[in-house]
Amino acid sequence: MAIPRILALLDRYKIPASFFVPAVSALLHEEEIKAILAKERHEIGMHGWIHERNSLLSEEEERELMQRSYDTLQKLTGKAPAGIRTPSWDFSLSTLKIIKELGLLYDSSLMADDRPYEILEDGQPTGVVELPVEWLLDDYPYFGFSRYASIRPHIAPQDVFSIWAAEFDKAFQEGTFFILTMHPKIIGHRSRIVMLEKLIQHILAYEKVWFATHEDIARLVSQNTQKLRLP
């Protein structure tokens, strides 16, 4: 029920979203991929082959799995993915190199700022836009559950709403951006969807707020970056 519940909420407010999907999950749940793309509003991005940890792979293994993921999503969606969120936000010494080889527009796995930025390599611009993430704006630290460990949900949805709403308020005041990371199996529960809708209503109370996919944001950032480089 998680994906239908999430899509119904986004539909209600006509909000676009980016879904980062492991390629194996996409192969196993093609109907959900079709449902996500049905409104021609949402984006499907890369999220590994089977949620592997990049830093535990050799460069050759990482390249093979990222290429396989890229090809699989392109075949399933009819469109080459524009960007990636690495599984567990894990970045190896080879990840950026492979991102550039694939010609991806953006990454969303790093945490250096509250604003989008261009990734530098050895002090030089790469053309890859970074849309930075933050554990504070991820649903897992608040609601994650592990049967075999001591990880248990320890905070009420209302408390998470208070944190996220305050984060958005400050982002709006500073003119930065607000990017949530959510997992269907976590945010898709009923009480949490209610909380998410309350957050959406809170955001919509502001004027001049732009809801956009990661690709749309990255393209705008890339265009502005290129303008700054013109003589």
TIMARTI-342044 format. One record per residue (C-alpha): x, y, z; residue in three letters. Coordinates in nm, 2 decimals. Layout:
        X        Y        Z   resn
        X        Y        Z    ALA
...
END
This chain:
        X        Y        Z   resn
     0.00     0.00     0.00    MET
     0.29     0.24     0.05    ALA
     0.35     0.35    -0.31    ILE
    -0.02     0.40    -0.39    PRO
    -0.06     0.59    -0.07    ARG
     0.24     0.82    -0.15    ILE
     0.13     0.87    -0.51    LEU
    -0.22     0.96    -0.40    ALA
    -0.09     1.22    -0.16    LEU
     0.14     1.37    -0.43    LEU
    -0.15     1.37    -0.67    ASP
    -0.38     1.55    -0.44    ARG
    -0.14     1.85    -0.43    TYR
     0.00     1.80    -0.78    LYS
     0.35     1.77    -0.64    ILE
     0.64     1.62    -0.84    PRO
     0.89     1.39    -0.67    ALA
     1.20     1.19    -0.75    SER
     1.20     0.82    -0.68    PHE
     1.55     0.66    -0.65    PHE
     1.50     0.29    -0.72    VAL
     1.74     0.00    -0.70    PRO
     1.73    -0.16    -1.04    ALA
     1.64    -0.51    -0.91    VAL
     1.35    -0.35    -0.72    SER
     1.24    -0.19    -1.04    ALA
     1.25    -0.52    -1.22    LEU
     1.05    -0.69    -0.95    LEU
     0.79    -0.42    -0.93    HIS
     0.74    -0.29    -1.28    GLU
     0.38    -0.20    -1.22    GLU
     0.48     0.04    -0.95    GLU
     0.74     0.20    -1.18    ILE
     0.46     0.24    -1.44    LYS
     0.23     0.40    -1.17    ALA
     0.50     0.64    -1.07    ILE
     0.55     0.75    -1.43    LEU
     0.18     0.75    -1.52    ALA
     0.13     1.12    -1.43    LYS
     0.44     1.23    -1.63    GLU
     0.53     1.44    -1.32    ARG
     0.78     1.23    -1.13    HIS
     1.13     1.12    -1.19    GLU
     1.30     0.78    -1.16    ILE
     1.67     0.80    -1.05    GLY
     1.94     0.55    -0.99    MET
     1.99     0.39    -0.65    HIS
     2.23     0.10    -0.72    GLY
     2.17    -0.24    -0.85    TRP
     2.05    -0.41    -0.53    ILE
     2.14    -0.15    -0.28    HIS
     2.50    -0.25    -0.26    GLU
     2.77    -0.05    -0.07    ARG
     2.99     0.12    -0.33    ASN
     3.28     0.15    -0.09    SER
     3.30    -0.23    -0.05    LEU
     3.33    -0.29    -0.42    LEU
     3.63    -0.28    -0.66    SER
     3.61    -0.01    -0.92    GLU
     3.53    -0.27    -1.19    GLU
     3.25    -0.41    -0.98    GLU
     3.10    -0.07    -0.91    GLU
     3.12     0.03    -1.27    ARG
     2.95    -0.29    -1.38    GLU
     2.66    -0.25    -1.14    LEU
     2.61     0.12    -1.20    MET
     2.61     0.06    -1.58    GLN
     2.37    -0.23    -1.54    ARG
     2.15    -0.01    -1.32    SER
     2.16     0.27    -1.57    TYR
     2.07     0.04    -1.86    ASP
     1.79    -0.13    -1.67    THR
     1.62     0.19    -1.57    LEU
     1.65     0.33    -1.92    GLN
     1.49     0.02    -2.06    LYS
     1.20     0.02    -1.81    LEU
     1.12     0.39    -1.82    THR
     1.21     0.48    -2.17    GLY
     1.44     0.75    -2.05    LYS
     1.80     0.76    -1.94    ALA
     1.83     0.85    -1.57    PRO
     1.96     1.20    -1.51    ALA
     2.10     1.14    -1.16    GLY
     2.18     0.91    -0.88    ILE
     2.14     0.87    -0.51    ARG
     2.39     0.61    -0.40    THR
     2.27     0.33    -0.17    PRO
     2.32     0.44     0.19    SER
     2.47     0.76     0.05    TRP
     2.79     0.56     0.01    ASP
     3.06     0.71    -0.20    PHE
     3.38     0.53    -0.30    SER
     3.69     0.68    -0.45    LEU
     3.56     0.57    -0.79    SER
     3.20     0.68    -0.77    THR
     3.24     1.03    -0.91    LEU
     3.45     0.90    -1.20    LYS
     3.18     0.65    -1.30    ILE
     2.91     0.92    -1.26    ILE
     3.10     1.13    -1.51    LYS
     3.15     0.83    -1.74    GLU
     2.77     0.77    -1.75    LEU
     2.71     1.14    -1.82    GLY
     2.48     1.19    -1.52    LEU
     2.37     1.54    -1.46    LEU
     2.36     1.52    -1.08    TYR
     2.43     1.33    -0.76    ASP
     2.24     1.34    -0.44    SER
     2.45     1.16    -0.18    SER
     2.68     1.41    -0.03    LEU
     2.64     1.66     0.26    MET
     2.87     1.96     0.22    ALA
     2.61     2.24     0.21    ASP
     2.25     2.33     0.25    ASP
     2.25     2.45    -0.11    ARG
     2.31     2.28    -0.44    PRO
     2.66     2.30    -0.57    TYR
     2.89     2.17    -0.84    GLU
     3.12     1.89    -0.73    ILE
     3.49     1.97    -0.77    LEU
     3.76     1.72    -0.84    GLU
     4.12     1.82    -0.75    ASP
     3.99     2.18    -0.73    GLY
     3.84     2.16    -1.09    GLN
     3.47     2.18    -1.18    PRO
     3.32     1.85    -1.30    THR
     2.99     1.96    -1.44    GLY
     2.81     1.73    -1.19    VAL
     2.56     1.91    -0.97    VAL
     2.53     1.79    -0.61    GLU
     2.19     1.81    -0.44    LEU
     2.31     1.76    -0.08    PRO
     2.13     1.54     0.16    VAL
     2.11     1.54     0.54    GLU
     2.04     1.27     0.80    TRP
     1.82     1.52     0.99    LEU
     1.59     1.52     0.68    LEU
     1.58     1.14     0.64    ASP
     1.29     0.94     0.77    ASP
     1.50     0.64     0.87    TYR
     1.68     0.78     1.18    PRO
     1.34     0.86     1.33    TYR
     1.13     0.56     1.22    PHE
     1.38     0.29     1.14    GLY
     1.33    -0.06     1.28    PHE
     1.57    -0.36     1.29    SER
     1.44    -0.69     1.43    ARG
     1.79    -0.81     1.52    TYR
     1.93    -0.49     1.67    ALA
     1.82    -0.23     1.92    SER
     1.70     0.01     1.65    ILE
     1.34     0.09     1.72    ARG
     1.11     0.39     1.63    PRO
     1.16     0.63     1.91    HIS
     0.99     0.95     1.81    ILE
     0.63     1.04     1.73    ALA
     0.53     1.16     1.38    PRO
     0.42     1.50     1.53    GLN
     0.78     1.55     1.67    ASP
     0.93     1.47     1.33    VAL
     0.68     1.72     1.17    PHE
     0.81     1.99     1.42    SER
     1.17     1.93     1.32    ILE
     1.10     1.92     0.94    TRP
     0.87     2.22     0.95    ALA
     1.14     2.42     1.14    ALA
     1.40     2.31     0.89    GLU
     1.18     2.43     0.60    PHE
     1.10     2.76     0.77    ASP
     1.47     2.84     0.81    LYS
     1.55     2.72     0.45    ALA
     1.28     2.96     0.32    PHE
     1.42     3.24     0.53    GLN
     1.77     3.18     0.40    GLU
     1.67     3.12     0.04    GLY
     1.83     2.77     0.05    THR
     1.66     2.45    -0.05    PHE
     1.48     2.18     0.15    PHE
     1.52     1.82     0.04    ILE
     1.37     1.52     0.22    LEU
     1.48     1.16     0.19    THR
     1.20     0.92     0.25    MET
     1.15     0.54     0.20    HIS
     0.81     0.40     0.10    PRO
     0.84     0.12     0.36    LYS
     0.89     0.38     0.63    ILE
     0.70     0.69     0.54    ILE
     0.41     0.49     0.38    GLY
     0.25     0.40     0.71    HIS
    -0.08     0.57     0.78    ARG
     0.02     0.80     1.07    SER
     0.33     0.91     0.89    ARG
     0.15     0.99     0.57    ILE
    -0.09     1.20     0.78    VAL
     0.22     1.38     0.91    MET
     0.37     1.43     0.56    LEU
     0.04     1.58     0.44    GLU
     0.05     1.82     0.73    LYS
     0.40     1.92     0.63    LEU
     0.30     1.98     0.27    ILE
     0.01     2.20     0.39    GLN
     0.26     2.39     0.61    HIS
     0.49     2.45     0.31    ILE
     0.20     2.55     0.08    LEU
     0.11     2.82     0.33    ALA
     0.42     3.01     0.20    TYR
     0.41     3.20    -0.13    GLU
     0.67     3.14    -0.41    LYS
     0.77     2.79    -0.31    VAL
     0.88     2.57    -0.60    TRP
     0.82     2.19    -0.57    PHE
     1.05     2.02    -0.83    ALA
     1.22     1.70    -0.91    THR
     1.59     1.66    -0.85    HIS
     1.64     1.67    -1.23    GLU
     1.46     2.00    -1.26    ASP
     1.66     2.16    -0.98    ILE
     1.99     2.02    -1.12    ALA
     1.92     2.16    -1.47    ARG
     1.85     2.50    -1.33    LEU
     2.17     2.49    -1.12    VAL
     2.37     2.37    -1.41    SER
     2.24     2.64    -1.64    GLN
     2.32     2.91    -1.39    ASN
     2.67     2.76    -1.33    THR
     2.74     2.77    -1.70    GLN
     2.63     3.14    -1.72    LYS
     2.88     3.23    -1.44    LEU
     3.16     3.08    -1.65    ARG
     3.09     3.29    -1.96    LEU
     3.35     3.56    -2.02    PRO
END
